[in-house]
Amino acid sequence: MSIYKVNVKFGKEVFKDVEVDTSQPIESFLVLLYSLSSVPPEGQKVMIPRSGTLKVDAEWSKYKLKNGATWMLVGTAEEKKIVAPTEKVIFAEDLTPEQLGTMKVTRYPAGLVNLGNTCYLNSTLQMLLSAPELRRSVDNTSGAPAAQPNARVLHALRSLCQLIDRSDESALPLAFLAVFRDVFPQFGEQDGAGRYAQQDADEAFQSLMQCLMHGSALAGPALDRAASESGTPGSNIVAQLFSGEMESV
């Protein structure tokens, strides 16, 4: 079996390079023509040069097929009716602040601009901040930035979260990136042309974990059900979310 490519003329239109797969029944080809012309298969009349009219119950071997040949399609296309929506479509950007306040509108967080091979860090930050418990703990961090590296990264992360909340478009993580590269100089590596080198997202994740898991400021409510019901204060929220224990049985 072979595949041919033919041109099909339909009225003033010409469908070029239409595939004829002779391993498939002729009915499949008629369905393909329907997708192109909107003429139902039962209403199609396909004429092949030196072979006559294409019959749905015939075999491809009956016809003289040739690449680049022009076939003729005759038939009446179905009318494509465009139906107006039953209700007026309202877009969030067209609403006033008062209307937005009375409606439930899903607002997705702003993305982060790639500042030159920083996709590894952007994706890591977006993954971490998608955890509601961690995000709440970061938002609740108080006090001025301290000199300790862990505290600097944490406060820069809180500022970045505030920037994301204020942004309708992608946010520029310039301040966080500067602190991150200062605390972890390996992520500030540049090539001979002064371009920042590509980095590994897992290494960025491990570096952030190193800061956040040792920051006492990120203590959160106990996520363990028993501890929560007993009123036991929670430990570091990152340790609760991202650490575990292995037992051999």
GINOR-V779320 format. One record per backbone hydrogen bond with DSSP energy under -1.0 kcal/mol. CO is the residue of the C=O (numbers start at 1). NH is the residue of the N-H. If there is no record, write none. Layout:
co:CO nh:NH
co:CO nh:NH
This chain:
co:2 nh:22
co:4 nh:20
co:5 nh:68
co:6 nh:18
co:7 nh:71
co:8 nh:15
co:9 nh:73
co:10 nh:13
co:13 nh:10
co:15 nh:8
co:18 nh:6
co:20 nh:4
co:21 nh:24
co:25 nh:28
co:26 nh:30
co:27 nh:31
co:28 nh:32
co:29 nh:33
co:30 nh:34
co:31 nh:35
co:32 nh:36
co:33 nh:37
co:34 nh:38
co:38 nh:78
co:40 nh:43
co:41 nh:44
co:45 nh:74
co:46 nh:54
co:47 nh:72
co:48 nh:51
co:48 nh:52
co:52 nh:48
co:55 nh:58
co:59 nh:62
co:60 nh:63
co:66 nh:69
co:69 nh:7
co:71 nh:9
co:72 nh:47
co:74 nh:45
co:91 nh:94
co:92 nh:95
co:96 nh:100
co:97 nh:101
co:111 nh:171
co:118 nh:122
co:119 nh:123
co:120 nh:124
co:121 nh:125
co:122 nh:126
co:123 nh:127
co:124 nh:128
co:125 nh:129
co:128 nh:131
co:131 nh:135
co:132 nh:136
co:133 nh:137
co:134 nh:138
co:135 nh:139
co:136 nh:140
co:138 nh:141
co:148 nh:152
co:149 nh:153
co:150 nh:154
co:151 nh:155
co:152 nh:156
co:153 nh:157
co:154 nh:158
co:155 nh:159
co:156 nh:160
co:157 nh:161
co:158 nh:162
co:159 nh:163
co:160 nh:164
co:161 nh:165
co:162 nh:166
co:171 nh:113
co:173 nh:177
co:174 nh:178
co:175 nh:179
co:176 nh:180
co:177 nh:181
co:178 nh:182
co:179 nh:183
co:180 nh:184
co:184 nh:187
co:185 nh:188
co:189 nh:197
co:191 nh:194
co:195 nh:191
co:200 nh:204
co:201 nh:205
co:202 nh:206
co:203 nh:207
co:204 nh:208
co:205 nh:209
co:206 nh:210
co:207 nh:211
co:208 nh:212
co:209 nh:213
co:212 nh:215
co:215 nh:218
co:216 nh:219
co:218 nh:237
co:224 nh:228
co:225 nh:229
co:226 nh:230
co:227 nh:232
co:235 nh:220
co:236 nh:240
co:237 nh:241
co:238 nh:242
co:239 nh:243
